[in-house]
Amino acid sequence: MPCWGWTGFYGYGGIIGSLIGFGFMILFLVIIYFLFKNLFKNSGSKESRKIGGNNEDLIKILNEKFVKGEITEEEYIRKKKLIE
């Protein structure tokens, strides 16, 4: 005689309970995947994501940072040597 309780059919959820549990597990994994994907998608600044960029563009960015006072003269000279 089947048991009609909170666990579904046959006392432990039977096949339907297992399928529902498996579905929730898949849903949970998909949510975790998209959270991590979106979390790490925008990491880093625009300059650091631009790999293999044109040296002129990099020098332009470096000049702008120096003019705005974001970097010191020593940093400017060191970074300019690295770019060239």
KOLKOLRO-66299 format. One record per residue (C-alpha): x, y, z; residue number from 1. Coordinates in steps of 0.5 Angstrom, whole numbers, always signed. Example, Ala and Ser with C-alpha at 12.3 -4.5 7.8 and 13.67 -1.06 7.14 Angstrom:
! KOLKOLRO-66299
ZAKE      c1      c2      c3   kepa
ZAKE     +25      -9     +16      1
ZAKE     +27      -2     +14      2
! end
This chain:
! KOLKOLRO-66299
ZAKE      c1      c2      c3   kepa
ZAKE      +0      +0      +0      1
ZAKE      +3      +7      -2      2
ZAKE      +5     +12      +3      3
ZAKE      +1     +19      +2      4
ZAKE      +6     +24      +5      5
ZAKE     +10     +30      +4      6
ZAKE     +15     +25      +1      7
ZAKE     +11     +23      -5      8
ZAKE     +10     +16      -7      9
ZAKE     +13     +10      -3     10
ZAKE     +16     +14      +3     11
ZAKE     +22     +17      +0     12
ZAKE     +19     +21      -6     13
ZAKE     +20     +15     -11     14
ZAKE     +22     +17     -19     15
ZAKE     +18     +23     -19     16
ZAKE     +21     +26     -12     17
ZAKE     +28     +24     -15     18
ZAKE     +27     +28     -22     19
ZAKE     +24     +34     -18     20
ZAKE     +31     +34     -14     21
ZAKE     +35     +33     -20     22
ZAKE     +32     +38     -23     23
ZAKE     +33     +43     -17     24
ZAKE     +40     +41     -17     25
ZAKE     +41     +42     -25     26
ZAKE     +38     +49     -24     27
ZAKE     +42     +51     -18     28
ZAKE     +48     +49     -22     29
ZAKE     +46     +53     -28     30
ZAKE     +45     +59     -23     31
ZAKE     +52     +58     -20     32
ZAKE     +55     +58     -27     33
ZAKE     +52     +65     -29     34
ZAKE     +54     +68     -23     35
ZAKE     +61     +66     -24     36
ZAKE     +61     +68     -31     37
ZAKE     +58     +75     -30     38
ZAKE     +62     +76     -24     39
ZAKE     +69     +75     -27     40
ZAKE     +67     +78     -34     41
ZAKE     +68     +85     -32     42
ZAKE     +74     +84     -28     43
ZAKE     +80     +89     -29     44
ZAKE     +81     +96     -33     45
ZAKE     +80     +97     -40     46
ZAKE     +87     +98     -41     47
ZAKE     +89     +92     -38     48
ZAKE     +84     +88     -42     49
ZAKE     +87     +91     -48     50
ZAKE     +92     +86     -50     51
ZAKE     +97     +87     -56     52
ZAKE     +94     +94     -57     53
ZAKE     +98     +99     -61     54
ZAKE    +104    +102     -58     55
ZAKE    +101    +109     -60     56
ZAKE     +94    +108     -56     57
ZAKE     +98    +106     -50     58
ZAKE    +103    +112     -50     59
ZAKE     +96    +116     -51     60
ZAKE     +93    +113     -44     61
ZAKE    +100    +114     -41     62
ZAKE    +100    +121     -42     63
ZAKE     +93    +122     -40     64
ZAKE     +94    +119     -34     65
ZAKE    +101    +123     -33     66
ZAKE     +97    +130     -34     67
ZAKE     +91    +128     -30     68
ZAKE     +96    +127     -24     69
ZAKE     +94    +120     -23     70
ZAKE    +102    +117     -24     71
ZAKE    +108    +121     -22     72
ZAKE    +114    +123     -27     73
ZAKE    +118    +116     -24     74
ZAKE    +112    +112     -26     75
ZAKE    +111    +115     -33     76
ZAKE    +118    +114     -35     77
ZAKE    +119    +107     -32     78
ZAKE    +112    +105     -36     79
ZAKE    +114    +109     -42     80
ZAKE    +120    +105     -43     81
ZAKE    +116     +98     -42     82
ZAKE    +112    +100     -47     83
ZAKE    +117    +102     -52     84
! end
